[in-house]
């Protein structure tokens, strides 16, 4: 892997010595929110991981090199670029040979984290089954990568623009444990009111770490979803959120937005909707996920 991947010295030292490491995606930097808020948020996420005892490893592709851990200059430069490729699994080799810069999605970040041995990953919300997937077959690669790689993914559930019921069904079919943290209801990204209960609830980071250790040492492959509710002071009223999502989906259909462009477009529409404060909510839930991921990584490193 050395011919393709550059691991930040601090991250490499942590991996070699068994210290806790948390992987972080870069799509949020390049496609998730506007500059300079994106860079400010990404730097703060890294600080939160460090403050809670773990080493942050933001993953991206810079000029054709896969980077596991960015320095502040690389992170800032990525946030300023306007032509950054959104990179999923299928895009990685192309981005590398063309020497492009790419922001890794949840699926690509999981894949690369697994390559280098990082076991915990913090993101905003995972992708999943889109609302019209019965007609379009639009199902995020995130679900496949989670089911295949030994990484625990801490998120505020799945993105609210998705069909959450079908997303949970898909994860069940793939044998992925969905652990809800300190609640019984599956969180709906910007809202905690999905109306969907899940089988597993754990209330301590140490319990989640123990589950990770037990699963993988039993020889059971695949990842774990840790669904961490958005802090209540950042949560958006469900009715207001549903109206905003419906409006965004109609706009996407009118503008024929599909494929990998759909999720960034819908989130952009939500951020620009003056009836909700989704950008602040997005930042709040990401900070919260980074904290919980760091606590889990610390506990897992003890095992």
N, C-alpha and C positions, 0 to 999 in steps of 0.2 A: 504493500500500500504506500510505502514511502515515496514512490515516484509520482504519486498523485496528491498526497495529503500532507499538509503542514500542520503540525500540532503545536500550539503555543507552549513555550517552555514551562510555564506555570501549570498548565493542564497536564502536560506530559509527566511532570514530576508527581502530580497528584495521582495520576493513573498508575504509575510505577510503584508508588508507596502506599496505595490503598486508601488515599484520602477521598473524601466525598466530592463528587463532581456533578454539576447539573448542566445538561445540554439546553441550549436556547435556540429558537429558530430565528431566521433573518427575514422571512416574508413580512413580518410586522414592521420591520425597518423600511423596506423598500416598497411595500404594497399595502400596508395596513393602516397607515396614518400619515398626514402631511409633515414635511420638514418645516421647522426644526423639532416639532413635538415628537417625531419618531425617534430621533437620536437621543433626545432628552430622556424619553421613556426607556429606551434600550439600555442606556448607561445606568439609569436608576434601578432597572431590573437586575443588572449585574451587581450593583451595590447591595441590594436586598439579599441576593444569594450569598454574598460574602459575609454580610452582617449576621446571617443565620448559620454560619459555620462551614459553607461549602465553596467550591471553586466554580465560577461561571465559565461556560464554554459556548459562546455564541458561534453557530455554524453557518458558513456561507461559502460561496465560490468567488474568488477574487482573481481576475485576469487568468482564468483557467486553472487556478490552484484551489483545491478543496481546503478550506481553513477550519480547523477545530480550535476555536478561541481567537477572537479578534482583538487587536490593540485599538485604543480609542481613535487613532487616525483612520484605520481601516473601517471602523464602524461608522464614523462620521462621513467618510467619503461614500460609503454605500448608501447612506441616508440621503445624500445630495443628488445621486445619479437619477436620471429620468428614464433610462433605457435598460433597467436591470431585468434580466430574464427570471421569470418565476419557475423555479426548478423543482420538479417532482422526480421520481425514480428514473423515468424514461429520458429525462432531459439532462441528466448528469454527464454522461459521456460526451454528448454533443457540446454542452457548455464548456467542458474541459478542452476538447480538441480545437474548438474555435477561440479559445482563450477569452471567453466572455466572463462578465461578472454576473453572478446569479444569486438570488435570494432563495434559500431552501424552504420548502413547505414543511408542514408537519411530517409528511411521509418521508421526504428526503432527509430531514433532520434525524428522524428515528433510525433510518437506514445507516447514516454515517455515524451516529452515536454508537450503534451496535457494532459497527466495524472496528471502532477503537476501544470499546469496552465500557462506555458510559451507560449506566443503568437507570438513570432518572432524567426525565425531560419535562420542562415546564413550558406551557404554551397558553394561549388565551382560550380557544375552543377548538376541538377537533372537527374535521370535516366528517361527512356522513352521507346518508341517502337524501337526495334532493326531493322536494315535494312532488315533482312530476316525473320521478325516476321510472315509473311503470311504463311511460311512453319514451323517455329519453335515454334510459339506462345510465343516468348521471349519478354515479356513486363514487365518492372520494376514494382515492388510493390510500388515504390515511388508514382506513379500516383494515385493508389487507396488510399494510406494514405493521400496524399494531398487533395483528393476529400472528405475525410471523417472527417478529424480533423480540428479544428479551429485554424490553425497556418498559419501565413504568411511566405512563404519560399523565401528568397532572394538568387538568384543564377544568374550566367552568362548565363541564359537560360538552355537548356538541353545539356548534353555532346555531343560533336561534332561527336562522333562515331555512333550516333543514326540516325534514320529517323526522322528528325525534323518536317517535314510536318505531318506525321502520329501522332507524339507525340502531336502536337497542336490539331489535330482532336480529339484525345482521350480525352484531357483535356476539349475541348469544349463539348463533349458528357457527360462528368461527371459534367459539370456546374461550372468548375473552372475558375475564372477570371485570365487572364494572363495580368499583368500590365507591360508594358515596361517603363523603367525609362529614361526620357529625350530623347527618340527617338521613332520612329514609327516601326523600324525593330526589329524582334525577334533576340536577339543575339545568336550566335552559339558557345558559350563556349570560345574557343581560338580566335575566329574571330567574328567580328560584321556584317559580310556580309553573311546573310543566304538567303536573297531574299524573306523572309516571313514577311509580315506585320500582325500586330495584331490589335484588335479592340480598345484596351484601352491604352492610354498614360497618365502618370501623371509625373509632373516635380518637385514635392516637397514631402519630407518625411511626412509633415503634411497632405497632400492630401491622401496619401496611408493609413496613420493611420485613417483618417476620413472614408475611404472606409471600412477598417476592422471593425471599430466601428459600422458603419451603417449596414453592411451586417449581422453581428452577433446579433445586437440588433433588427433586423427585423425578427429574428428567422430562417434565412437562414443558413444551416449548411455547413461545408466544408471549405477548406483552400483557399489561394490566392497565386499565383506565382508572385513574383516581379522579372522581368527579367532585370538585371542590366548589361549593356555592359561592357566588359573588357576595361580598360584604353587603349587608342590608342597606347601608347608606348610599351605595352605588347602584342598587337594583332599580330597574325600570318597571313601572306598572305593566302588568301583562296585557291588558286591553290596549293600552297606548302602543306597546311594542308590536302586538299583532297587527294593528292598523298600519303602522309604519312598514312592517315587513311586507304586507299585502301590496302596499303602494310601490315598494321597491321592486317586487317581483313583476308587477304589471309594467313598470318602466323598463325592466330588463327585456321582457318579451317584446315590447314596442320597439326597442332598439336592437333586437336580435342578438342579445348578449348571451353567449353559451360557453360551455367548456371551462377551461381554466380561468377565463376572464370573468365568469359569473360571480364567484364568491367575492373577489375584490370590488366588483361593481356594486353588489348588493350592500356590502359593508360601507362603501363610500356614500351610497344613498342614505343609509341609516345615520351616518355621521353628519350629513348635511340637513337632516330633517330637524326643523326647529321645534317640533313638538316633543322631542326626546333629547336626552343628553348622552347619546351613546358613546361619544369619544371619551368622555370622562369615566363612563362606566367600563369601557374597554380597558382603560389604563388601570382603574381600580382593581379589576378582576385579575389582570396580568400580574400586578404587584403581589396580590394575595396568593396566586398560584406559585410564584417564585419563592415566596417564603415557605409555603408548605412543602414544595419540592426539595428545598434545601434541608429542611428538618428530616424528611424521609431519607435523603441521601446520607445525612450524618448518621442516622440510626442504622441504615443498611451497611455502612462502612464498618460498623462495630461487629457485624456478623461475619 
